[in-house]
Amino acid sequence: MTDAQAPEEIAPDTKDWTWVLDAPCPECGFVAAAYAVADLPGTIETNAAGFQRVLAEPGATVRPDPQTWSPLEYACHVRDVHRLFAERLRLMLGEDDPLFANWDQDETALEQRYHRQDPAVVSDELVAAAADVAAVYAGVEGDRWQRPGRRSNGSTFTVESLGRYHLHDIVHHLWDVGFDAGEVTRASYDASASAYREGVAALAERVQEEVERFLTLVPAGARVLEIGSGGGHDARALTAAGLSVRCTDISPGFVADLRAHGLSADVVDPVTGDLSDPDRSGAPYDAVWASACLLHVDRSALRGVLSRLHEVTAPGGVLHLSLKEGDGERWSVHGHVAGPRRFVLWREQALRDALEGAGWSVVTVERSTGSQGEPWLAVFASRGSEESR
């Protein structure tokens, strides 16, 4: 594309987005309060990996309409946002209450000819800029998170609030270009459903212990909603112990494999799908089993999922879930699944807050180590009354 063929100039975005620090974004779903400062480095770098995948697509240079940036242009902007925020963070950490220089994102896009840049080069530059600013956040300790800085329009930030504001910007723009980490993860499971089932021939010792603990908390013959049935190993163990299990999974590939090997199963997205029990006219479940599956749910969405599970569980019912322990997010290709999967890591207090905010009373939080040496959190909780929420 020559400069004479430059795309139509886009109307400047003049909105003040600082409100996202106090309220959920109705477009991308971002909830600032769901992120601890320790989550910033890993989530920023995971976001950059998402943009890498977007820029590798053949349509990355194409605008969906004349007034919307192409994925390439969004990626250029995100690269420059990382650079800008790294500069502002270093000012805040090195000076007392600095005033930030103005930055016009739309003018920058025109001056730097975002539409003419090379997607492969931008991809590398974005990843490098993300790593640089992530390292700055990773080095902040103690009360330095509260050091202030100001924009010329009067908006004031601390290092902590600037980090969450920064995070919304890049999360929102990955949403703008249509990248869905959940869909990528789901597709990876779809493609490896049989290999996953065959590769996990028996329950891991830690999962077997969790099954045994679960059985002490639920009544004989309990009706259990399983979220993320995967290869069906947990469902078979629970059924063998006398429980009635409804198998569900977000992956159509897993569900087809479960059915092919003798288990009734439904495709259900725990974020948006119908969780009610079709076999009991919507009567509540006695318990929920969600082992190693909700770790793929966006951090901002987990509390909502836990609330939905609370709504379909009988008073006094039991919830078990297990997640990987840590900060931020990461992409991984390991084990019996060939494709990339996004994992959201959790710390105990944040997980307790999400559970209790959804109405669950935490019974125990137990730690264990997985086959790759990774730390896990296993939670057992009971359903409180509606008044406890």
FIVOZA-523461 format. One line per 4 residues: for each residue x, y negated, z of C-alpha. Coordinates in pm, 1 decimal. Example, Ala and Ser with C-alpha at 12.3 -4.5 7.8 and 13.67 -1.06 7.14 Angstrom:
BEGIN
1230.0,450.0,780.0  1367.0,106.0,714.0 .
END
This chain:
BEGIN
0.0,0.0,0.0  148.0,-337.7,-99.7  102.6,-649.9,108.5  -148.2,-768.5,-151.0 .
-346.6,-455.8,-72.2  -331.3,-509.6,303.2  -652.2,-406.5,475.7  -913.3,-654.0,582.4 .
-822.9,-852.7,891.9  -1007.6,-723.1,1198.1  -1203.0,-956.2,1424.4  -994.7,-1015.7,1739.5 .
-1093.4,-835.1,2058.9  -1149.3,-1118.1,2309.2  -1308.3,-911.2,2587.2  -1153.3,-909.5,2933.3 .
-1118.4,-540.9,3019.8  -1005.7,-587.6,3381.3  -1351.5,-472.4,3497.4  -1246.8,-113.0,3423.4 .
-1049.9,-123.0,3747.9  -1379.3,-132.0,3938.4  -1628.6,59.0,3719.7  -1625.0,357.1,3483.3 .
-1574.1,280.1,3115.5  -1905.8,369.8,2945.9  -1727.6,443.6,2617.9  -1425.6,664.0,2696.4 .
-1540.5,773.9,3044.5  -1225.1,654.7,3222.5  -1257.2,613.9,3601.1  -964.3,419.9,3744.3 .
-1020.2,539.7,4100.4  -976.0,902.5,3992.3  -605.0,845.8,3926.0  -341.6,828.6,4198.2 .
-26.2,631.9,4126.4  164.2,960.9,4113.2  -54.5,1062.7,3816.8  63.4,773.6,3599.6 .
393.8,909.8,3456.6  264.7,1252.0,3354.1  -64.6,1121.3,3217.2  112.8,856.4,3008.9 .
346.5,1113.0,2855.2  60.3,1355.9,2789.5  -129.7,1076.5,2615.3  175.2,1014.9,2396.3 .
176.8,1381.9,2298.5  -184.6,1338.8,2189.5  -87.1,1049.5,1963.2  189.6,1266.0,1817.4 .
-73.7,1514.1,1704.1  -294.0,1238.3,1564.3  -7.6,1086.8,1364.6  77.6,1425.7,1216.0 .
-266.6,1446.4,1052.7  -289.1,1358.8,679.5  -553.2,1088.1,736.7  -356.0,894.8,997.5 .
-309.3,592.0,771.5  -675.8,563.1,670.1  -919.2,322.7,830.8  -1260.1,476.8,904.8 .
-1415.1,143.9,803.8  -1276.3,-199.8,715.2  -1321.3,-337.6,1067.0  -1162.7,-46.5,1256.2 .
-792.6,21.2,1284.7  -652.3,342.5,1139.8  -497.3,594.8,1380.4  -157.6,462.7,1266.9 .
-249.4,106.7,1361.0  -383.2,218.7,1700.4  -62.0,413.2,1759.0  151.2,108.1,1674.4 .
-54.7,-90.1,1923.5  -15.0,172.7,2195.5  361.7,185.9,2135.7  377.2,-190.5,2180.3 .
150.9,-176.6,2486.6  397.8,63.6,2649.6  684.3,-172.1,2569.1  491.8,-473.5,2698.8 .
390.7,-306.4,3022.8  744.8,-182.2,3084.1  863.0,-542.4,3051.7  590.7,-671.3,3284.8 .
653.7,-398.7,3539.8  1023.9,-478.9,3552.7  936.2,-846.3,3603.5  699.9,-761.5,3890.2 .
955.9,-536.0,4053.9  1241.1,-785.7,4011.0  1072.1,-1124.2,4067.4  818.2,-1266.2,4310.3 .
472.0,-1302.8,4154.3  586.0,-1359.5,3793.7  366.7,-1522.5,3528.3  347.7,-1299.1,3220.4 .
414.5,-1442.3,2875.8  108.1,-1438.8,2652.6  76.1,-1158.1,2397.4  -164.7,-1163.3,2104.1 .
-223.9,-803.9,1999.1  -402.9,-895.3,1677.9  -136.4,-1141.0,1569.0  129.2,-877.9,1643.4 .
-53.6,-622.5,1429.6  -46.9,-860.2,1133.7  309.1,-983.5,1181.6  450.8,-632.5,1217.8 .
233.7,-494.4,934.7  109.1,-203.8,1139.1  -61.9,-62.2,830.1  274.6,-35.8,649.1 .
468.9,148.8,918.2  581.1,510.3,885.9  367.9,747.9,1101.1  666.7,974.5,1175.5 .
878.5,681.7,1292.7  593.3,537.2,1498.4  535.8,876.8,1658.0  896.6,892.0,1779.4 .
891.3,529.0,1893.2  563.5,574.4,2082.7  692.9,881.9,2266.7  1014.1,699.9,2359.1 .
825.4,392.0,2480.2  589.6,610.9,2684.6  883.5,792.6,2845.3  1049.3,460.5,2930.6 .
746.8,306.0,3101.4  661.3,637.4,3270.8  1010.0,636.5,3423.1  950.3,286.9,3560.4 .
629.7,401.2,3731.4  804.0,712.9,3860.9  1065.6,495.1,4032.8  819.2,282.0,4229.0 .
794.7,364.2,4598.6  607.5,250.4,4908.5  488.2,-108.3,4931.9  646.2,-196.7,4597.0 .
320.9,-72.5,4440.4  162.5,-387.9,4584.0  401.9,-639.5,4427.1  196.8,-899.1,4230.9 .
202.1,-1048.8,3883.7  -26.1,-1284.8,3686.7  -159.4,-1343.3,3337.9  -208.0,-1697.4,3213.4 .
-588.0,-1650.4,3210.4  -585.0,-1615.6,3589.6  -604.7,-1235.3,3611.2  -386.1,-1105.1,3891.8 .
-246.4,-754.2,3925.6  -41.3,-544.4,4158.8  194.2,-284.3,4016.0  -68.1,-26.5,4115.1 .
-363.6,-199.8,3948.1  -155.5,-283.0,3640.7  -74.7,87.0,3610.8  -440.3,187.8,3611.1 .
-527.0,-94.1,3369.7  -245.3,23.4,3141.3  -366.2,382.1,3163.5  -720.8,289.1,3059.0 .
-587.4,104.1,2755.0  -404.3,405.9,2615.7  -669.8,661.6,2715.8  -935.8,448.6,2548.6 .
-737.0,418.1,2226.7  -677.5,792.3,2205.5  -1055.8,821.6,2237.3  -1091.8,551.8,1967.1 .
-905.1,769.3,1715.7  -1122.0,1070.8,1795.7  -860.0,1284.9,1966.1  -1019.6,1527.4,2210.2 .
-777.0,1718.4,2432.0  -1059.6,1949.6,2537.5  -1131.6,2046.3,2177.8  -764.9,2119.1,2110.8 .
-749.3,2336.3,2422.7  -1071.9,2514.0,2333.1  -946.7,2587.6,1981.7  -629.6,2739.4,2126.0 .
-833.3,2974.0,2343.4  -1065.3,3061.7,2053.4  -769.4,3166.1,1841.6  -615.9,3380.6,2116.0 .
-919.8,3534.4,2286.9  -827.3,3897.1,2220.3  -458.3,3845.4,2294.2  -549.2,3677.9,2623.4 .
-777.6,3963.5,2730.0  -523.3,4227.9,2634.4  -232.1,4041.7,2792.8  -400.5,4006.8,3130.9 .
-465.6,4373.9,3191.2  -514.6,4344.8,3566.5  -593.4,4074.6,3818.1  -293.6,3889.3,3952.7 .
-229.4,3955.0,4319.7  -327.1,3601.4,4416.4  -658.1,3631.4,4224.7  -733.0,3967.8,4384.4 .
-684.9,3806.2,4724.8  -920.9,3525.6,4625.1  -1183.1,3781.1,4514.4  -1156.2,3956.4,4849.9 .
-1191.4,3625.6,5034.5  -1493.5,3532.8,4818.9  -1664.4,3860.6,4903.1  -1648.1,3779.8,5274.7 .
-1833.3,3452.0,5214.6  -2122.5,3559.0,4989.8  -2415.2,3791.8,5065.6  -2431.8,4142.4,4921.5 .
-2574.0,4138.8,4569.0  -2525.7,3760.6,4538.0  -2604.0,3596.4,4204.6  -2285.6,3422.8,4087.0 .
-2233.3,3165.0,3812.9  -1888.8,3213.1,3665.9  -1739.9,2911.3,3490.8  -1461.1,3004.0,3249.5 .
-1500.2,3380.1,3226.4  -1208.2,3408.3,2982.2  -1116.9,3770.6,2925.3  -1374.2,3896.5,3175.9 .
-1131.1,4036.7,3432.7  -1269.2,3837.6,3726.7  -1629.7,3913.4,3628.2  -1560.7,4285.8,3620.3 .
-1399.3,4273.8,3964.7  -1691.6,4079.8,4111.3  -1946.8,4308.3,3945.7  -1766.2,4617.7,4071.2 .
-1802.1,4473.2,4422.1  -2181.5,4461.3,4380.3  -2235.2,4100.2,4275.7  -2454.2,3986.3,3985.9 .
-2239.9,3766.2,3761.4  -2350.8,3529.3,3486.2  -2050.4,3493.9,3256.2  -1999.7,3161.2,3078.6 .
-1715.3,2999.8,2890.5  -1667.2,2685.5,2684.2  -1478.3,2889.5,2421.2  -1696.7,3061.6,2160.1 .
-1402.5,3292.1,2089.8  -1394.5,3409.8,2449.9  -1771.3,3457.6,2460.1  -1767.2,3665.0,2140.3 .
-1486.7,3877.7,2283.4  -1670.7,3923.7,2614.4  -1983.0,4041.0,2431.1  -1780.5,4274.5,2209.8 .
-1646.2,4440.7,2522.5  -1969.6,4493.6,2705.8  -2031.7,4176.1,2903.3  -2329.2,3946.3,2856.6 .
-2198.2,3589.7,2822.4  -2304.8,3242.3,2714.7  -2120.6,2947.0,2564.1  -2160.4,2671.7,2824.3 .
-1970.4,2345.3,2864.2  -1968.8,2271.1,3239.0  -1941.8,1897.4,3169.4  -2256.7,1868.9,2957.4 .
-2421.4,2211.9,2917.7  -2726.6,2362.9,3085.0  -2602.2,2543.4,3395.6  -2938.9,2675.1,3513.4 .
-2985.2,3052.1,3535.8  -3188.8,3179.4,3236.5  -3232.4,3521.7,3398.3  -3400.7,3384.6,3709.7 .
-3617.8,3103.0,3571.9  -3369.2,2842.5,3685.8  -3355.1,2961.5,4048.3  -3031.2,2846.8,4214.7 .
-2721.3,3063.2,4224.2  -2587.8,3198.6,4551.5  -2232.5,3112.4,4455.1  -2003.3,2974.2,4184.5 .
-1671.8,3126.6,4073.5  -1447.0,2886.0,3877.9  -1098.8,3033.5,3874.5  -828.3,2865.5,3665.9 .
-1070.4,2690.1,3431.9  -1163.1,2343.4,3561.6  -795.5,2249.9,3534.2  -876.2,2164.5,3171.2 .
-1144.1,1908.3,3267.1  -1057.1,1538.3,3246.2  -966.2,1395.9,3585.3  -1242.2,1136.5,3552.5 .
-1500.3,1408.3,3483.2  -1424.4,1664.8,3754.7  -1638.8,1510.8,4027.1  -1933.8,1505.6,3787.4 .
-1883.7,1876.0,3710.5  -1867.3,1955.9,4081.7  -2191.4,1761.8,4133.1  -2359.4,1961.0,3855.3 .
-2246.4,2286.9,4015.1  -2378.4,2164.5,4349.8  -2720.0,2102.1,4192.8  -2756.9,2461.4,4068.5 .
-2634.0,2629.6,4387.3  -2858.4,2723.0,4679.5  -2808.8,2548.3,5016.9  -2527.6,2721.1,5200.0 .
-2397.0,2866.4,4873.2  -2026.7,2913.6,4809.7  -1792.3,2762.5,4552.5  -1449.9,2897.6,4466.2 .
-1221.6,2712.9,4230.0  -849.4,2721.6,4165.5  -634.6,2457.5,3999.1  -266.1,2399.1,3944.8 .
-108.3,2169.0,4200.5  83.7,1861.2,4091.6  54.3,1509.9,3952.0  -73.4,1383.8,3618.5 .
-128.4,1604.8,3314.9  79.3,1816.2,3080.0  53.8,2008.8,2756.0  173.3,2365.6,2762.0 .
219.9,2661.2,2529.0  286.0,2970.3,2736.1  156.3,3311.4,2825.1  -87.7,3487.4,2594.9 .
-229.1,3176.1,2423.7  -32.1,3060.4,2121.7  -179.1,2711.1,2085.9  -133.8,2400.8,2302.2 .
-349.5,2350.9,2612.9  -386.9,2039.4,2825.1  -366.9,2095.6,3202.2  -480.1,1841.1,3461.0 .
-290.4,1881.3,3788.6  -433.1,1801.0,4131.8  -316.8,1723.0,4482.5  -508.6,1855.3,4780.6 .
-644.3,1526.5,4916.4  -769.0,1405.5,4578.0  -935.2,1742.5,4521.6  -1096.6,1733.0,4864.7 .
-1226.5,1382.3,4791.0  -1382.0,1497.4,4463.0  -1545.6,1800.2,4628.3  -1682.2,1609.8,4925.1 .
-1804.9,1328.0,4700.8  -2001.5,1590.3,4507.0  -2163.7,1728.7,4823.2  -1940.9,2029.5,4891.9 .
-1799.1,2100.2,5236.1  -1446.8,2235.2,5206.9  -1394.6,2557.3,5401.7  -1031.6,2625.1,5313.5 .
-762.9,2513.8,5069.8  -499.0,2780.9,5017.0  -171.9,2768.3,4825.6  -9.3,3034.9,4612.2 .
247.8,3071.9,4333.8  160.8,3177.7,3979.7  344.0,3405.1,3737.2  539.4,3111.5,3590.6 .
643.2,2993.0,3937.4  383.3,2715.5,3933.0  196.6,2615.0,4252.1  -179.8,2672.2,4274.6 .
-454.7,2538.8,4498.9  -741.5,2777.8,4577.1  -1050.0,2615.4,4729.8  -1345.2,2775.0,4905.2 .
-1633.6,2537.6,4979.3  -1996.9,2555.1,5085.7  -2290.8,2364.0,4948.2  -2421.6,2094.5,5176.8 .
-2770.9,1946.3,5166.7  -2864.9,1661.6,4935.1  -2847.7,1427.0,5235.0  -2476.4,1504.7,5279.4 .
-2380.8,1362.2,4940.1 .
END
